[in-house]
C-alpha cells in the first residue's frame, strides 16, 4: 500500500509496509504552488494532485508503465552508478530494459 505526503509545492510517495520513501520528492508544478488536494485513484495506480488555481495533475504510479517509460526515454539501461543513486540501498544491480544492452560498467 502507498501513502503520499505534501510540503512546499512538492510531494513524496511512501511504501507503508517498509515506511520508506519511493524516490525523491516530486515537484507539483513549475511555480512551486502549494498543494490543496492529494488523492489516490481507487485502483492505486495514479495519484491526483490539485493546486490553488484549479490545476490538477494525474501522476502514473504503475511500476511496469514507469519502467517502460523510463527505458524508452533513456534508450539504455541504468549504469551501476545510476542504480546506486536511484534504487533502494542494497538492491542488487540488474538489467532493467530488456531491449537495450547492458552498459559497459554493468
PyMOL commands that place a pseudoatom at each C-alpha (Angstrom):
pseudoatom trace, name=CA, resn=UNK, resi=1, chain=A, elem=C, hetatm=0, pos=[0.000, 0.000, 0.000]
pseudoatom trace, name=CA, resn=UNK, resi=2, chain=A, elem=C, hetatm=0, pos=[1.172, 3.518, -0.775]
pseudoatom trace, name=CA, resn=UNK, resi=3, chain=A, elem=C, hetatm=0, pos=[0.782, 6.826, 1.045]
pseudoatom trace, name=CA, resn=UNK, resi=4, chain=A, elem=C, hetatm=0, pos=[1.585, 10.375, -0.062]
pseudoatom trace, name=CA, resn=UNK, resi=5, chain=A, elem=C, hetatm=0, pos=[2.670, 13.494, 1.800]
pseudoatom trace, name=CA, resn=UNK, resi=6, chain=A, elem=C, hetatm=0, pos=[2.958, 17.062, 0.541]
pseudoatom trace, name=CA, resn=UNK, resi=7, chain=A, elem=C, hetatm=0, pos=[5.047, 20.073, 1.559]
pseudoatom trace, name=CA, resn=UNK, resi=8, chain=A, elem=C, hetatm=0, pos=[6.168, 23.335, -0.072]
pseudoatom trace, name=CA, resn=UNK, resi=9, chain=A, elem=C, hetatm=0, pos=[4.954, 22.561, -3.602]
pseudoatom trace, name=CA, resn=UNK, resi=10, chain=A, elem=C, hetatm=0, pos=[6.352, 19.035, -3.528]
pseudoatom trace, name=CA, resn=UNK, resi=11, chain=A, elem=C, hetatm=0, pos=[5.035, 15.614, -2.646]
pseudoatom trace, name=CA, resn=UNK, resi=12, chain=A, elem=C, hetatm=0, pos=[6.523, 12.250, -1.804]
pseudoatom trace, name=CA, resn=UNK, resi=13, chain=A, elem=C, hetatm=0, pos=[5.208, 8.702, -2.206]
pseudoatom trace, name=CA, resn=UNK, resi=14, chain=A, elem=C, hetatm=0, pos=[5.783, 6.221, 0.653]
pseudoatom trace, name=CA, resn=UNK, resi=15, chain=A, elem=C, hetatm=0, pos=[5.635, 2.439, 0.905]
pseudoatom trace, name=CA, resn=UNK, resi=16, chain=A, elem=C, hetatm=0, pos=[3.574, 1.866, 4.043]
pseudoatom trace, name=CA, resn=UNK, resi=17, chain=A, elem=C, hetatm=0, pos=[4.908, -1.682, 4.550]
pseudoatom trace, name=CA, resn=UNK, resi=18, chain=A, elem=C, hetatm=0, pos=[8.561, -0.575, 4.759]
pseudoatom trace, name=CA, resn=UNK, resi=19, chain=A, elem=C, hetatm=0, pos=[7.825, 3.019, 5.872]
pseudoatom trace, name=CA, resn=UNK, resi=20, chain=A, elem=C, hetatm=0, pos=[10.389, 4.172, 3.312]
pseudoatom trace, name=CA, resn=UNK, resi=21, chain=A, elem=C, hetatm=0, pos=[10.000, 6.833, 0.609]
pseudoatom trace, name=CA, resn=UNK, resi=22, chain=A, elem=C, hetatm=0, pos=[9.800, 5.676, -3.003]
pseudoatom trace, name=CA, resn=UNK, resi=23, chain=A, elem=C, hetatm=0, pos=[12.206, 8.038, -4.693]
pseudoatom trace, name=CA, resn=UNK, resi=24, chain=A, elem=C, hetatm=0, pos=[12.818, 11.743, -4.154]
pseudoatom trace, name=CA, resn=UNK, resi=25, chain=A, elem=C, hetatm=0, pos=[10.260, 14.493, -3.563]
pseudoatom trace, name=CA, resn=UNK, resi=26, chain=A, elem=C, hetatm=0, pos=[8.390, 15.417, -6.758]
pseudoatom trace, name=CA, resn=UNK, resi=27, chain=A, elem=C, hetatm=0, pos=[7.512, 18.990, -7.724]
pseudoatom trace, name=CA, resn=UNK, resi=28, chain=A, elem=C, hetatm=0, pos=[3.842, 19.748, -8.206]
pseudoatom trace, name=CA, resn=UNK, resi=29, chain=A, elem=C, hetatm=0, pos=[4.407, 22.364, -10.897]
pseudoatom trace, name=CA, resn=UNK, resi=30, chain=A, elem=C, hetatm=0, pos=[6.901, 24.915, -12.182]
pseudoatom trace, name=CA, resn=UNK, resi=31, chain=A, elem=C, hetatm=0, pos=[5.597, 27.729, -9.970]
pseudoatom trace, name=CA, resn=UNK, resi=32, chain=A, elem=C, hetatm=0, pos=[6.046, 25.733, -6.737]
pseudoatom trace, name=CA, resn=UNK, resi=33, chain=A, elem=C, hetatm=0, pos=[2.400, 26.331, -5.851]
pseudoatom trace, name=CA, resn=UNK, resi=34, chain=A, elem=C, hetatm=0, pos=[1.226, 24.781, -2.650]
pseudoatom trace, name=CA, resn=UNK, resi=35, chain=A, elem=C, hetatm=0, pos=[-0.879, 21.684, -2.978]
pseudoatom trace, name=CA, resn=UNK, resi=36, chain=A, elem=C, hetatm=0, pos=[-4.508, 21.949, -1.967]
pseudoatom trace, name=CA, resn=UNK, resi=37, chain=A, elem=C, hetatm=0, pos=[-5.517, 18.362, -2.765]
pseudoatom trace, name=CA, resn=UNK, resi=38, chain=A, elem=C, hetatm=0, pos=[-3.821, 14.980, -2.925]
pseudoatom trace, name=CA, resn=UNK, resi=39, chain=A, elem=C, hetatm=0, pos=[-5.633, 11.659, -3.561]
pseudoatom trace, name=CA, resn=UNK, resi=40, chain=A, elem=C, hetatm=0, pos=[-5.021, 8.206, -4.970]
pseudoatom trace, name=CA, resn=UNK, resi=41, chain=A, elem=C, hetatm=0, pos=[-7.305, 6.782, -7.644]
pseudoatom trace, name=CA, resn=UNK, resi=42, chain=A, elem=C, hetatm=0, pos=[-9.352, 3.780, -6.448]
pseudoatom trace, name=CA, resn=UNK, resi=43, chain=A, elem=C, hetatm=0, pos=[-7.021, 1.283, -8.173]
pseudoatom trace, name=CA, resn=UNK, resi=44, chain=A, elem=C, hetatm=0, pos=[-3.955, 2.909, -6.565]
pseudoatom trace, name=CA, resn=UNK, resi=45, chain=A, elem=C, hetatm=0, pos=[-2.192, 3.200, -9.935]
pseudoatom trace, name=CA, resn=UNK, resi=46, chain=A, elem=C, hetatm=0, pos=[-2.346, 7.003, -10.030]
pseudoatom trace, name=CA, resn=UNK, resi=47, chain=A, elem=C, hetatm=0, pos=[-2.079, 9.966, -7.709]
pseudoatom trace, name=CA, resn=UNK, resi=48, chain=A, elem=C, hetatm=0, pos=[-4.016, 13.160, -8.412]
pseudoatom trace, name=CA, resn=UNK, resi=49, chain=A, elem=C, hetatm=0, pos=[-2.652, 16.462, -7.102]
pseudoatom trace, name=CA, resn=UNK, resi=50, chain=A, elem=C, hetatm=0, pos=[-4.502, 19.749, -7.109]
pseudoatom trace, name=CA, resn=UNK, resi=51, chain=A, elem=C, hetatm=0, pos=[-3.394, 23.339, -6.676]
pseudoatom trace, name=CA, resn=UNK, resi=52, chain=A, elem=C, hetatm=0, pos=[-4.863, 26.699, -5.747]
pseudoatom trace, name=CA, resn=UNK, resi=53, chain=A, elem=C, hetatm=0, pos=[-5.574, 27.744, -9.356]
pseudoatom trace, name=CA, resn=UNK, resi=54, chain=A, elem=C, hetatm=0, pos=[-7.821, 24.747, -10.148]
pseudoatom trace, name=CA, resn=UNK, resi=55, chain=A, elem=C, hetatm=0, pos=[-4.826, 22.862, -11.504]
pseudoatom trace, name=CA, resn=UNK, resi=56, chain=A, elem=C, hetatm=0, pos=[-4.872, 19.067, -11.396]
pseudoatom trace, name=CA, resn=UNK, resi=57, chain=A, elem=C, hetatm=0, pos=[-2.163, 16.627, -12.437]
pseudoatom trace, name=CA, resn=UNK, resi=58, chain=A, elem=C, hetatm=0, pos=[-2.554, 12.848, -12.653]
pseudoatom trace, name=CA, resn=UNK, resi=59, chain=A, elem=C, hetatm=0, pos=[0.686, 11.035, -11.797]
pseudoatom trace, name=CA, resn=UNK, resi=60, chain=A, elem=C, hetatm=0, pos=[1.029, 7.473, -13.144]
pseudoatom trace, name=CA, resn=UNK, resi=61, chain=A, elem=C, hetatm=0, pos=[2.368, 5.196, -10.380]
pseudoatom trace, name=CA, resn=UNK, resi=62, chain=A, elem=C, hetatm=0, pos=[2.131, 1.802, -12.095]
pseudoatom trace, name=CA, resn=UNK, resi=63, chain=A, elem=C, hetatm=0, pos=[5.664, 0.327, -11.767]
pseudoatom trace, name=CA, resn=UNK, resi=64, chain=A, elem=C, hetatm=0, pos=[5.611, -1.549, -15.087]
pseudoatom trace, name=CA, resn=UNK, resi=65, chain=A, elem=C, hetatm=0, pos=[4.469, 1.511, -17.059]
pseudoatom trace, name=CA, resn=UNK, resi=66, chain=A, elem=C, hetatm=0, pos=[7.050, 3.667, -15.259]
pseudoatom trace, name=CA, resn=UNK, resi=67, chain=A, elem=C, hetatm=0, pos=[9.863, 1.237, -16.091]
pseudoatom trace, name=CA, resn=UNK, resi=68, chain=A, elem=C, hetatm=0, pos=[8.754, 1.011, -19.734]
pseudoatom trace, name=CA, resn=UNK, resi=69, chain=A, elem=C, hetatm=0, pos=[8.551, 4.809, -19.987]
pseudoatom trace, name=CA, resn=UNK, resi=70, chain=A, elem=C, hetatm=0, pos=[11.967, 5.295, -18.355]
pseudoatom trace, name=CA, resn=UNK, resi=71, chain=A, elem=C, hetatm=0, pos=[13.563, 2.742, -20.709]
pseudoatom trace, name=CA, resn=UNK, resi=72, chain=A, elem=C, hetatm=0, pos=[12.014, 4.444, -23.744]
pseudoatom trace, name=CA, resn=UNK, resi=73, chain=A, elem=C, hetatm=0, pos=[13.174, 7.892, -22.602]
pseudoatom trace, name=CA, resn=UNK, resi=74, chain=A, elem=C, hetatm=0, pos=[16.711, 6.837, -21.658]
pseudoatom trace, name=CA, resn=UNK, resi=75, chain=A, elem=C, hetatm=0, pos=[17.251, 4.485, -24.585]
pseudoatom trace, name=CA, resn=UNK, resi=76, chain=A, elem=C, hetatm=0, pos=[19.544, 2.359, -22.392]
pseudoatom trace, name=CA, resn=UNK, resi=77, chain=A, elem=C, hetatm=0, pos=[19.868, 0.529, -19.078]
pseudoatom trace, name=CA, resn=UNK, resi=78, chain=A, elem=C, hetatm=0, pos=[20.937, 2.218, -15.868]
pseudoatom trace, name=CA, resn=UNK, resi=79, chain=A, elem=C, hetatm=0, pos=[24.663, 2.300, -15.153]
pseudoatom trace, name=CA, resn=UNK, resi=80, chain=A, elem=C, hetatm=0, pos=[25.832, 0.906, -11.798]
pseudoatom trace, name=CA, resn=UNK, resi=81, chain=A, elem=C, hetatm=0, pos=[26.309, 4.483, -10.553]
pseudoatom trace, name=CA, resn=UNK, resi=82, chain=A, elem=C, hetatm=0, pos=[22.757, 5.443, -11.502]
pseudoatom trace, name=CA, resn=UNK, resi=83, chain=A, elem=C, hetatm=0, pos=[21.447, 2.219, -9.956]
pseudoatom trace, name=CA, resn=UNK, resi=84, chain=A, elem=C, hetatm=0, pos=[23.159, 3.021, -6.643]
pseudoatom trace, name=CA, resn=UNK, resi=85, chain=A, elem=C, hetatm=0, pos=[21.832, 6.586, -6.743]
pseudoatom trace, name=CA, resn=UNK, resi=86, chain=A, elem=C, hetatm=0, pos=[18.195, 5.846, -7.624]
pseudoatom trace, name=CA, resn=UNK, resi=87, chain=A, elem=C, hetatm=0, pos=[17.431, 2.352, -6.319]
pseudoatom trace, name=CA, resn=UNK, resi=88, chain=A, elem=C, hetatm=0, pos=[16.859, 1.411, -2.667]
pseudoatom trace, name=CA, resn=UNK, resi=89, chain=A, elem=C, hetatm=0, pos=[20.072, 0.672, -0.793]
pseudoatom trace, name=CA, resn=UNK, resi=90, chain=A, elem=C, hetatm=0, pos=[21.137, -2.959, -1.017]
pseudoatom trace, name=CA, resn=UNK, resi=91, chain=A, elem=C, hetatm=0, pos=[19.134, -3.720, -4.176]
pseudoatom trace, name=CA, resn=UNK, resi=92, chain=A, elem=C, hetatm=0, pos=[21.322, -5.949, -6.385]
pseudoatom trace, name=CA, resn=UNK, resi=93, chain=A, elem=C, hetatm=0, pos=[22.109, -4.497, -9.809]
pseudoatom trace, name=CA, resn=UNK, resi=94, chain=A, elem=C, hetatm=0, pos=[20.171, -5.949, -12.720]
pseudoatom trace, name=CA, resn=UNK, resi=95, chain=A, elem=C, hetatm=0, pos=[19.381, -5.059, -16.288]
pseudoatom trace, name=CA, resn=UNK, resi=96, chain=A, elem=C, hetatm=0, pos=[16.038, -3.199, -16.303]
pseudoatom trace, name=CA, resn=UNK, resi=97, chain=A, elem=C, hetatm=0, pos=[15.468, -2.606, -20.011]
pseudoatom trace, name=CA, resn=UNK, resi=98, chain=A, elem=C, hetatm=0, pos=[15.469, -5.908, -21.894]
pseudoatom trace, name=CA, resn=UNK, resi=99, chain=A, elem=C, hetatm=0, pos=[15.500, -4.168, -25.287]
pseudoatom trace, name=CA, resn=UNK, resi=100, chain=A, elem=C, hetatm=0, pos=[18.873, -2.476, -24.577]
pseudoatom trace, name=CA, resn=UNK, resi=101, chain=A, elem=C, hetatm=0, pos=[22.337, -3.993, -23.978]
pseudoatom trace, name=CA, resn=UNK, resi=102, chain=A, elem=C, hetatm=0, pos=[23.859, -3.925, -20.523]
pseudoatom trace, name=CA, resn=UNK, resi=103, chain=A, elem=C, hetatm=0, pos=[26.055, -0.809, -20.055]
pseudoatom trace, name=CA, resn=UNK, resi=104, chain=A, elem=C, hetatm=0, pos=[29.864, -1.264, -20.120]
pseudoatom trace, name=CA, resn=UNK, resi=105, chain=A, elem=C, hetatm=0, pos=[30.096, -0.652, -16.351]
pseudoatom trace, name=CA, resn=UNK, resi=106, chain=A, elem=C, hetatm=0, pos=[27.125, -3.020, -15.694]
for i in range(1, 106): cmd.bond("trace and resi %d" % i, "trace and resi %d" % (i + 1))
show_as sticks, trace
zoom trace
